[in-house]
Amino acid sequence: MLQARSHPKRQRCLAHLIRKAVACSGAINQKAAQIGQWILDDLRELIATIASANEDSRLIRKRMAGLRRVCHLGKKADHTKLQALAKEILNDWDSVVAFVKNPELPPTNNEAQRTCPHVRALRHAVIARNIGFGTRTREGSLAYSSLLSVIETCRLRDLNPWTYMASVLANARQGLAPPPFPLGS
């Protein structure tokens, strides 16, 4: 089975990295704030260079080298979040800059989050995971993801998820199989 992280054309969403860099640029530690700002500037400049259809490979290489250099500084900084961001970028470098070699890849997944219902459907789950720090067991993760799947499927079919889940529980109490998902209205 091909793992998503090993996909040759996997592009990290630079918008997520930019948000983390913005947070680091606002650090109280002035050195960390300056390095965070450099990372932020380098990410934005790399995107702008590619977006302008600039074919100057020297300029692109310069932007990439600058980002890599500042991330190495960030790894050594006395700021936990800045270190984590710098390591995240360097450890997944090929996927951070995949859009440079593959122009069909967008540097962010903003458009997908706006237009793709399946990506948008996951957003609330990701936020809940981050706020609640996830589940503590494999069984908890399975139960949580299963419930989210049922709720989202019902939402997409314009059904009340609580009514459907009540019928699943009623069947289970009688030893019956769960009812099939209605096709919706």
N, C-alpha and C positions, 0 to 999 in steps of 0.2 A: 504494500500500500504506500502511495506517495504521500509524504507528509507535507502539509502546507508550507512549513518553513523551508523546505528544500526545493520548492517550485522554482524553476530557473527564471521566471519572469514575475516574481513576487515583489510588489512595491509597497514599502512601508508608507503609511499616511504621514506626510510631512506636516500636515496641520496639527496632528497630535504632538509631534516633536516640537513644533513652533510654540504651542501652548505651554509646554514644559519649559522651553527656553524663556518665554515671557515671564513665567513665575520665577525662574532663576535670576533674571535680569532685575527683578525687584527685591533681591535679597538684601538684608541689612549688611552683611559682610560685603564691603565694597569691591574686594578683589573677585569674589564669586559673582557679584552683580555685573562686573565688567566682562568677565568671561562668558557669562550667560548672555549678555548683550551681543558679544562677538559671535556666539553660536547662532543666535537669533538672526543677526545680520547676514551671516554666511548662508544660512538656510534660505532666507528670503532672496538673496542675490543669486543663488544657484537656480532657484525656481524662475526668477525673472530673466536670467540669461537664457535658459532653455525656452521659456515662453515667448521670448522675442525672436525665436527662430534664428538665434545667433549661431552661425556655423563656425565661429572662431574656436577651434578646439583648444587653442592655447589658453583662452580666457576661461573656458569650461574647466580645463585641468587646473588652472590657477584657483578657481573658486572651490573645487573639490579638495585641493591640497590645503587651502586655507581652513576649510571646515575640519579636515582631519587633524591639522596642527592644533587648532583651538580645542578640539575634543581631547587631545592628549594633555593639554594644559588643564582642562576641566577634570580629567581623571585624577590629577594630583592635588586639586584644590581642597581646601579644608571646608567643604560644604557637601553634605550627604546627597542632596537632591541634584546638585550640579554634577557630582561624581557619577551618580546613577544615570543621568541623561547622557553624559559623555560616553560612558561605557556602553549604554544602549545603542547609541549611534555607531560606535566603533565595532561592537560585536556583531551588528547586523548591517555592516557597511554596504554590502552588495545590494541589499534590498532597500537601503535608504537612497542609493543613487541609481537604482535600476532604470528610472525614467530617463536618465541621460543616454543610455545605450538603446533603450526601447521607447521611441517617441510615442508609441500608441498607449503607453502606460501614463495615467495621470499622476502627478506628484502627491495628490491628496485623494481621499475618498469622499470629499464633500459632495460631489455630484451624486455619487451612489447613495449617500445618506439622504439626499433630498428626493431622489426619484425612485429608488428601489424599495418597495414595501418590505422585502425580506430583511434588508439591512436596517431600515428604520425600526422594524419589529424587534430587533435585538437591542436597540439602544437602551430601552428601559431596563432590560435585564443586566446590561453591563453597568449601568448606573447603580442599580440595586446591589450588584456584586461588590462594587467598589465601596459603597456606603456600609454594607453589612459584612464586608471582608469574606464573602463567599460562604460556602457551607463547610462543615468540619469533617464530613465523611463522604465516601463514594456514594453511599445510598442516599444521603441528603442531596448531593448534586444531581443524581438521577431523578429523584422525586421533584426537585425544583425545576429542572429542565423539562420534565414531562408535563408538569402543570403549566409552565409557560407556553409550551407547544400547544396544549389543549386550549388555553385562553386565547392565544393569538390566532389559532385556526378558527375558533368560534367568532372572534372579532372580524376576521377576513370574510367569513360567511354570513355576517350580520346576524349572529345567533347570540343568545344569552349564555355565557360560559357556565354560570352558576346553575342554570336549569339543566344543562347537559351533564355537568358533574354530579348533580343530585340524582339524575337517572342512572349514572354509572354506579353510584353508591347504593342506590336502591336495588339494582340488579345484583351487585356483589353480596348484599345481605341475604339475597335469596339463592345465592350460589350460581347465578346466571352470568353469562359473558356480558361484557359491556356493550351497550347499543352502538351501532355504527354511527359515524358522524353523518348528520344530515347534510345534504348538499347546500343548504342555505336558501335564502329567499331570492 
